């Protein structure tokens, strides 16, 4: 029989039948969890979680997708909209191979290239998107947006930025040795 990828057999599983594994080292910070919630709220679940089915207990143990599972548990609006069910792709592997799968899934996600992210910020700006829009929809804080704008080096990206006074010149009266001297 030819191999068939599990994603071709996604099933809807009640969240009550899904349990986390005990070995996932992946941690997601609160801003990224909020972004994941926003993503699921806006786009729906676009990727199934990966589970192993334990027939004797009638439960699905998460191999990958713990944070997508957490969103359903933590956000009643998502749970209600989805009818309390998560899309699940089932793999049938031994515990050691499931552990390896978890790590592969975590590490294969990679990271964002700073230059490419800077170009995206530039393009969004050119499309008329504000920093507030970018912050909300990409889950970035204002400092991150500023750093990415600086990388592109385009003055146009800063045209609406209000700069504060980082320093003020000191009056000569505080430094008598400077009185009468031109700088």
N, C-alpha and C positions, 0 to 999 in steps of 0.2 A: 504494500500500500504506500502511496506517495505521501510525503510529509505535507501537512496542512497547518498553516500558522493559526494559532489560537484566536487571533483577532477576527477570523471569519466566522466565529461562533460565539459572538458576544451575547450574553444573557442578562436579563434584568433580575437582580437579586435584592430582596428586602434587606435593608441596612442592618436589621436585627440579626441576620444570619452571617454577618461579616465581622471578623475579629482581626485585630492587628497581630502581626508576628511579634516575637520577643527579641528579635536580633537586629532590627533596622537601625543603623547608626545615623541616618539622615535627620537633620534638624532644620526647620524652617523658621526664620525670624518673623516676628509679628508683621512687619511691613509687607513681606512676601506672602504671608498667609492672607492678609487683607487683599493683596493683588490677586491671589488665587481665587478668593471669594468673588471679587469683581469680575474676573475672567469667567467664572462659572455662571455668575448672574447674567452677564452680557451675552456669552456665547453658548451657554449650556455645557454639559459634559461632552467634550469632544474626543476624549480618550478614555477607554475603559480602564478600570483598575485591574491589576493582575492578581489572581488568587489561586490557591490550591484548595481543592475540595476535600474535606474530611468526612467521608460517608458515614462513619460510625456516630459522629456527633452532629451531622447535618449542618456544618458550618463551613464558611469560606475563609481561609486564612490569607491575609494580604501578603503578597510578595512585592508588589509595587503599587503605589497610589494611596498611601496612608493619608497624605495631606488632603487629597480629594475626598477621601472618606471622612476626614475630620470636618471639612466644610459642611458636609451634609449633617453631621451630628451637631455642629455649633450654630448653624444658621437655619432656623425654622422656615424661613421663606424658601430656601432651596429645597429643603426636605419636602415641604408641601407641594411645591411646583413639580418635583420629580416623583411624587407619589411614594416617597420613602424607599425608592429603589435606586440602586447604582448599576451602571453598566459594568459587567465583569467578563473578563477574558480568563479562562481557566487553563492552567498548566498542570501537568501531572509529572512531578519530579520528586526525587528524594529530598530530604531536608538539606543536605549539603549542597545540592544543586539549586535548591530554592534560595539558599543564602547567597550563593554565587550570583544568581539571577538578580537578587535585590541590589547587590553592589554594582553589578553591570548596569542596571537601569539607572541607579543614582549617578554613577560616574559618566554615563554616556550622554547625559543632558548637557554637559559642557558648561561653558560660561560665555558671557557676551563680550565680543571684541569691542574695545573702547572706541576705536576709530569708526567702526561701523555704527555703533550707537550714537556717536557724535554726528555722523551723517544723517541718521534718522531724525535726530533733534533738529538739525539744520533744515531738512526737508519738511518736517512738520511746521517749523516756523515759517518757511516760505509758503506753505499752504494756508497760512493765517492762523495757526493754532497758538494759543497763548501758553505761557508757562503754567498757568493754573490748569488748563486742559491737559497738557502733557503730564503734569504731576498726577492728576486724577486718573488718567487713562493708562499711563505707563507705570504708575506706582513709584514715582521718583520724588524726592524732596527737592526744594529749591536749590540747595547747594550742589546736588548731583547734576541738576540741569545746568547750572552755571558752569561747573567744571567741564561738562561735555560741550557747552557752547565755546568755552575758551580753547578747547582743542582744535575746533574748526578754524579759529582765528578770524572769523568774519565779524567786522564791526557792525554789520546790519543786525546781527543777533542781539546786540546790546543797545540798540537805539531806544528802546522803551524802558531801559533799566535806570532806576533812580539811584545814584551813588550818594552815599553819605560822606560826611567829612571824617576821614579816618584820623586826621591830626589837624591841629591848629598851630599856626606859628606862635612861638613864645615871644612875649614882649621883652625888649631889652632890659626893662627895669628889674626883671628877675635875675638877669645875668649882668651885673655891673661891668664885668670885664669886656663885654661886647658893646658897651655904649660908645657911640662915635665911630664904630668900625663899620665899614661897608662890607657886605658879604658877597 
